[in-house]
Amino acid sequence: MRNATAEQIDIFNRWLSEELAMRGWSDFELSRRAKITHAVLSHARMGTLPKWEACVAIAAALGMPAEVVFRKAGLLPSDPREDLVKAEMDALYGEASKETRLEILRYVRYLVRFCK
């Protein structure tokens, strides 16, 4: 594990919380599925982000490319294209009503789970 800036820690932890919430998982469930100790996630929550090996395991458990987790953990620079897409999605989500936000969430879950 390594030390990171407060911004990197916040980015990683917000992203991880969102990913786990979409799956209905806890940190304990992720650690079990990733076959890493819960301490790795606990340390990340407290400010010491995971190294390469743990990021690979987390990515595998979440079913995503390791590069995504490397970027979220600050091991690789962020992808400017991803930042632009996310910024637009955040802006559109922010403009939506509460009911529409729930529909957006349902639709995105469907796309992620069934349209791979």
N, C-alpha and C positions, 0 to 999 in steps of 0.2 A: 504494500500500500504506500501511498505517497501523499504529501501535503498539496493542497490546491488553494486557489483563491476563493474568497467567499462567493463570488459570482459563479465560478465553475461548480462549486458544491451545490449552490442553489439550482443551477440549470440541471445538473445530474439528478438531484433528489426530486425536483418537480417532474422531470421526464419519467423517472423510475416510478414515482407514485401514480402518474397517469397510466403508464403501461400496466402496472399491477391492478389498478382499479378497473381497467377495461376487461381484465381477465378474472376479476374477483379473487385475486391472490393476495396473500400477505407476504411480508419479507421472509417469513419462515417457509412459506410454500415455494417461493422463488429459490431460496437457498437449497431446499430439498431437491427441486427439479434440476437446478444447476450443479448439484453435487459440490457445493462450496459450504464452508461454515457460515453460520448466521453472523458471526463476528465480522465477516467481510462487509456485509450490508450494514450492520450496526456502525462500523467504523465510517462507512461512507456517509451515513446519516449524520455522523458527528464531525465530519470534515476531512477524512482521509479517504480519498477516492481509490477504487480498485485498480490494480495493475492489469497488464495485458492478459494474463492467463485467466484471471477472474472475469474479465470482460468477455473473453471468448466463451466461457461457461454460461454467463448471463445471457449472451446473445443466443446461444444454442437453446437454452431453456425458453426464451421468449420467441424463438422461431424467426430470428431476423439476422441479417448480415452482421458480423462482428464489427465491421467498420462503423456502423451506426452507434454501437455502444462505445467504441474507441473515441468517437467524436464527442459524444455526450459526456464522457469521463475526462475530456480534455487531453487525451493521449494523441489525438490528431486534430488539426485545425478544423473548425466548422466548415461545412460546405456552403458557400454563398448562395447557391441555387436553392438549397433546403431552407435557408433563412428567409429568402424572398417568398417562397411558397407558404411557409409557416406564418409569416407576417400577414400575407393576404388572407389566409384561412382564419387567423386570429381576428383580423379586422371584420371579416364577414360574420364570424360567429358573434362578435361583440354587437353587431347591428341587429341580430336576430332576436325575436321575442323568446320568452322562456319556453313556450310550446314548440317553437321552431327549433330551438336548441336541442330539445329532446329528440325531435325528428332527425336532426343532423347527426346526433350521436348514434341513434339506431341505424341510420343509413351507413355511417362510417364503420360501425361494428360489422354490419352485413358485408360490406366491401372487403374488409380486412379478413374476415373469417371464411368467406365463401368465394371470393373472386381473386384467388392468388394466381 
